[in-house]
Amino acid sequence: SIEPGMTKAFSSVGGNTFATDLERVQAQITSCGPSGMTEAELLTANYHQLEERFLKAILQTLLGMRVVIAGRLGEGVGKGTLVYIAMQFKPQVRRIEP
């Protein structure tokens, strides 16, 4: 029998070394709701854990998994800024352009 929590504790052994980072970044984006997070905000929130190139790889993975969408702000302050939004908020998003 496996103690509760041990499965997750050893999940990275022999697995994707970025799985924990991927889950953290996804949670950060989701926690921002329909406004999402800009690339700059994600870099600021993760610079202790990830180099920029690894963060970009994680964002590409999340896009490929279709759990986030990316677009550019279409109006107001920051127009043209790249933003990542959790897919569950897609129906509420009106401020981004592909």
DRENTOR-438932 format. One record per residue: x, y, z of N, C-alpha, C in turn. Coordinates in steps of 0.05 Angstrom, whole numbers. Each point is the difference from the previous one (the first is absolute). Layout:
% DRENTOR-438932
(site (X, Y, Z), (X, Y, Z), (X, Y, Z));
...
***
This chain:
% DRENTOR-438932
(site (17, -24, 0), (-17, 24, 0), (18, 25, 0));
(site (-9, 20, -15), (15, 25, -2), (-13, 21, 18));
(site (17, 13, 16), (-11, 21, 17), (-11, 23, -16));
(site (-21, 14, 10), (-11, 23, -14), (22, 21, -6));
(site (0, 10, -24), (19, 21, -7), (26, -10, -11));
(site (6, -26, 4), (26, -10, -9), (1, -3, -31));
(site (-23, -6, -12), (-1, -2, -29), (10, 26, -12));
(site (-10, 23, 10), (8, 26, -11), (29, 6, 8));
(site (8, -8, 23), (28, 5, 9), (20, -12, -19));
(site (-6, -23, -10), (19, -14, -18), (-8, 1, -30));
(site (-20, 17, -6), (-9, 1, -28), (21, 10, -19));
(site (19, 16, 9), (20, 11, -18), (23, -19, -5));
(site (2, -21, 16), (22, -19, -4), (-3, -14, -27));
(site (19, 5, -17), (-1, -12, -27), (-20, 13, -18));
(site (-13, 22, 8), (-20, 12, -16), (9, 27, -10));
(site (-19, 16, -9), (6, 27, -10), (10, 18, 22));
(site (24, 10, -2), (12, 16, 21), (-14, 27, 2));
(site (-15, 8, -20), (-14, 26, 1), (-30, -3, 7));
(site (-9, -23, 8), (-28, -4, 6), (-9, 18, 23));
(site (15, 2, 21), (-7, 17, 22), (-1, 30, -8));
(site (20, 8, -16), (0, 28, -10), (-24, 5, -18));
(site (-7, -20, -17), (-23, 3, -18), (-26, 3, 16));
(site (-3, -16, 20), (-24, 1, 17), (-1, 27, 14));
(site (22, 10, 10), (1, 26, 14), (-8, 23, -19));
(site (12, 0, -24), (-6, 21, -19), (-29, -1, -9));
(site (-11, -24, -4), (-28, -2, -7), (-18, 11, 22));
(site (7, -7, 25), (-16, 10, 23), (2, 31, 2));
(site (24, 11, -5), (3, 29, 1), (-18, 13, -21));
(site (0, -10, -24), (-17, 11, -22), (-29, -2, 7));
(site (-8, -24, 10), (-28, -5, 7), (-9, 19, 22));
(site (17, 4, 20), (-8, 17, 23), (-5, 29, -8));
(site (10, 8, -23), (-5, 28, -9), (-26, 3, -14));
(site (-15, -21, -4), (-27, 2, -12), (1, 8, -29));
(site (-21, 13, -9), (-2, 7, -28), (20, 22, -9));
(site (13, 14, 18), (20, 20, -8), (27, -13, -6));
(site (4, -25, 9), (25, -14, -6), (25, 13, 10));
(site (22, -9, -11), (26, 11, 8), (17, 7, -24));
(site (14, 22, 1), (17, 7, -22), (26, -16, 2));
(site (15, 0, -21), (26, -14, 0), (18, 12, 21));
(site (0, 27, 3), (16, 13, 20), (-7, -8, 28));
(site (-26, -2, 5), (-10, -8, 27), (9, -29, 6));
(site (-1, -17, -20), (9, -28, 4), (30, -2, 5));
(site (15, 16, -15), (29, 1, 5), (6, 10, 28));
(site (-13, 20, 9), (4, 11, 27), (-7, -20, 21));
(site (-22, -14, -4), (-10, -20, 20), (18, -25, 1));
(site (15, -5, -21), (14, -26, -1), (30, 2, -4));
(site (12, 24, 2), (28, 2, -6), (18, -15, 20));
(site (-10, -5, 24), (16, -16, 19), (1, -30, -8));
(site (-21, -10, -13), (-2, -28, -6), (8, -7, -28));
(site (-4, 18, -19), (4, -6, -29), (15, 21, -15));
(site (17, -10, -18), (12, 18, -19), (-21, 7, -21));
(site (3, 23, -13), (-20, 9, -19), (-6, -21, -22));
(site (21, -13, -10), (-4, -19, -22), (-17, -24, 10));
(site (3, -8, 25), (-16, -22, 11), (-29, 9, 5));
(site (-3, 25, 8), (-28, 10, 4), (-14, 1, -27));
(site (14, 9, -21), (-12, 0, -27), (-7, -28, -9));
(site (17, -20, 6), (-6, -27, -7), (-25, -10, 15));
(site (-2, 7, 25), (-24, -8, 16), (-25, 13, -12));
(site (2, 26, -7), (-24, 13, -12), (-8, -13, -26));
(site (20, -8, -16), (-6, -14, -25), (-14, -27, 5));
(site (9, -13, 21), (-12, -26, 8), (-29, 4, 9));
(site (-5, 21, 16), (-27, 5, 9), (-18, 8, -24));
(site (11, 14, -19), (-16, 7, -24), (-6, -26, -16));
(site (20, -17, -2), (-3, -25, -15), (-20, -19, 14));
(site (-1, 1, 26), (-20, -16, 15), (-28, 13, 0));
(site (-1, 24, -11), (-25, 15, -2), (-13, 5, 27));
(site (17, 6, 20), (-10, 8, 26), (2, 31, 4));
(site (16, 13, -18), (1, 29, 0), (-2, 9, -29));
(site (-8, 25, -3), (0, 13, -26), (18, 24, 2));
(site (10, 10, -22), (17, 24, -1), (-11, 19, -20));
(site (3, 25, 6), (-8, 21, -18), (12, 26, 8));
(site (-6, 20, -15), (10, 27, 6), (-23, 18, 9));
(site (6, 16, 20), (-21, 19, 9), (-8, 18, -23));
(site (-26, 2, -4), (-10, 15, -23), (-8, 29, 6));
(site (0, 7, 25), (-9, 27, 7), (12, 9, 27));
(site (-2, 26, 5), (9, 11, 25), (30, -1, 5));
(site (7, 3, 26), (27, 0, 8), (13, -27, -6));
(site (23, 0, -12), (14, -25, -7), (-9, -12, -26));
(site (-14, 16, -16), (-9, -11, -26), (23, -13, -15));
(site (-5, -24, -10), (21, -15, -14), (16, -18, 18));
(site (-3, 1, 26), (15, -16, 18), (-10, -29, -1));
(site (19, -19, -1), (-6, -29, 0), (-11, -8, 27));
(site (-23, -14, 0), (-12, -9, 25), (-9, -29, -3));
(site (3, -15, 22), (-8, -28, 2), (-24, -2, 18));
(site (-21, -15, -9), (-25, -2, 15), (-7, -29, 1));
(site (-10, -9, 23), (-9, -28, 3), (-24, -5, -18));
(site (0, -22, -14), (-20, -7, -20), (-28, 2, 12));
(site (-4, -7, 25), (-26, 1, 12), (-13, 28, 0));
(site (17, 21, -3), (-10, 27, -1), (-4, 11, -28));
(site (5, -17, -20), (-1, 9, -28), (-27, 14, -7));
(site (-23, -11, 9), (-25, 14, -7), (-2, 28, 11));
(site (14, 6, 21), (-1, 26, 13), (19, 20, -11));
(site (18, -8, -17), (22, 17, -10), (-9, 15, -25));
(site (2, 26, 1), (-7, 16, -23), (22, 20, -7));
(site (20, 1, 16), (21, 20, -3), (24, -9, -15));
(site (1, -25, -10), (24, -9, -13), (-5, -5, -30));
(site (22, 2, -14), (-1, -6, -29), (21, -22, -4));
(site (-5, -20, -18), (19, -21, -4), (27, 9, -11));
***
